[in-house]
């Protein structure tokens, strides 16, 4: 194994990446814990995981959550680039202003889309 290279968070499925940067901070921490609990309680851990992000650079719109569709151990470069530049892509979406009460609907919307593609 090459050192310094992290294993992908998931081979094929969804990564819910929660911001815990300086502005999203405390809200992001609570959001991340609630998200991890929700994924486990609803049986989504077979194809979904929660990860942390230091900052998405959209602090004024936070807390932010990026939903990524991973295929064969990677998120496509085009998807990452489009979202970083403020655009959109079917495999990557930045959700802003996310609240704990909005999590179930948000998660299930992405899970439904993922399962329909299987």
C-alpha positions as CSV (number, residue, x, y, z in Angstrom):
1,X,0.0,0.0,0.0
2,X,1.3,3.5,-0.9
3,X,1.5,5.7,2.2
4,X,-0.3,9.0,2.2
5,X,-3.1,7.6,-0.1
6,X,-6.4,7.2,1.7
7,X,-8.8,4.5,0.8
8,X,-12.0,5.8,-0.9
9,X,-14.8,6.3,1.6
10,X,-17.0,4.0,-0.4
11,X,-16.5,2.0,-3.6
12,X,-20.0,2.5,-5.1
13,X,-22.7,4.6,-3.4
14,X,-23.2,7.9,-1.7
15,X,-20.9,10.1,0.4
16,X,-22.6,12.8,2.5
17,X,-19.8,15.2,3.2
18,X,-20.6,17.7,6.1
19,X,-18.7,21.0,6.5
20,X,-17.2,21.7,9.8
21,X,-15.3,24.8,8.9
22,X,-15.1,27.9,11.0
23,X,-18.6,29.2,10.1
24,X,-20.5,25.9,9.9
25,X,-18.5,24.6,12.8
26,X,-20.9,23.8,15.7
27,X,-23.9,23.4,13.5
28,X,-21.9,21.1,11.2
29,X,-20.8,18.9,14.1
30,X,-24.4,18.4,15.2
31,X,-25.5,17.9,11.6
32,X,-22.8,15.3,11.0
33,X,-23.7,13.3,14.1
34,X,-27.4,13.4,13.3
35,X,-26.6,12.3,9.7
36,X,-24.5,9.4,10.8
37,X,-27.2,8.3,13.2
38,X,-29.9,8.6,10.5
39,X,-27.9,6.6,8.0
40,X,-27.4,3.8,10.5
41,X,-30.9,3.8,11.9
42,X,-32.5,3.6,8.4
43,X,-30.2,0.9,7.0
44,X,-28.4,3.0,4.5
45,X,-24.8,2.1,5.6
46,X,-24.5,-0.6,3.0
47,X,-24.3,2.1,0.3
48,X,-23.9,5.4,2.1
49,X,-21.4,7.0,4.5
50,X,-20.9,10.3,6.2
51,X,-17.5,12.2,5.9
52,X,-16.2,15.5,7.0
53,X,-15.0,18.5,5.0
54,X,-13.0,21.3,6.5
55,X,-14.7,24.0,4.3
56,X,-16.6,24.3,1.0
57,X,-16.0,28.1,0.8
58,X,-19.7,28.9,0.9
59,X,-19.8,29.9,4.5
60,X,-22.5,32.6,4.2
61,X,-24.9,29.9,3.0
62,X,-24.1,27.2,5.6
63,X,-24.3,24.8,7.1
64,X,-23.2,23.0,3.9
65,X,-23.5,19.3,2.9
66,X,-22.1,17.9,-0.3
67,X,-23.7,14.7,-1.6
68,X,-21.4,12.7,-3.9
69,X,-22.2,9.7,-6.1
70,X,-19.1,7.5,-6.1
71,X,-18.5,4.9,-8.8
72,X,-15.7,2.4,-8.8
73,X,-14.1,4.0,-5.8
74,X,-14.1,7.6,-7.1
75,X,-16.1,10.7,-7.6
76,X,-15.6,11.9,-11.2
77,X,-13.3,14.8,-11.8
78,X,-15.9,16.6,-13.9
79,X,-18.5,16.4,-11.1
80,X,-16.0,17.8,-8.5
81,X,-14.9,20.6,-10.8
82,X,-18.4,21.7,-11.8
83,X,-19.6,21.9,-8.2
84,X,-16.4,23.7,-7.1
85,X,-17.1,26.4,-9.7
86,X,-20.6,26.8,-8.5
87,X,-22.4,24.7,-11.1
88,X,-24.1,21.4,-10.8
89,X,-23.7,17.8,-11.8
90,X,-25.9,14.7,-11.3
91,X,-23.1,13.0,-9.4
92,X,-22.4,15.8,-7.0
93,X,-24.6,18.4,-5.3
94,X,-23.8,21.0,-2.7
95,X,-26.8,21.5,-0.3
96,X,-26.7,24.7,1.7
97,X,-28.6,25.9,4.7
98,X,-29.1,22.4,5.8
99,X,-30.9,21.8,9.2
100,X,-31.3,18.7,11.2
101,X,-35.1,18.7,10.6
102,X,-34.4,18.8,6.8
103,X,-32.0,15.8,6.9
104,X,-34.6,13.0,6.5
105,X,-36.1,14.4,3.3
106,X,-32.7,15.4,1.9
107,X,-31.2,12.0,2.6
108,X,-34.1,10.1,1.3
109,X,-34.3,12.1,-1.9
110,X,-30.7,11.2,-2.7
111,X,-31.1,7.6,-1.6
112,X,-34.1,7.2,-3.8
113,X,-32.2,8.6,-6.8
114,X,-29.3,6.3,-6.1
115,X,-31.4,3.1,-5.7
116,X,-33.3,3.9,-8.9
117,X,-30.0,3.9,-10.7
118,X,-29.2,0.4,-9.5
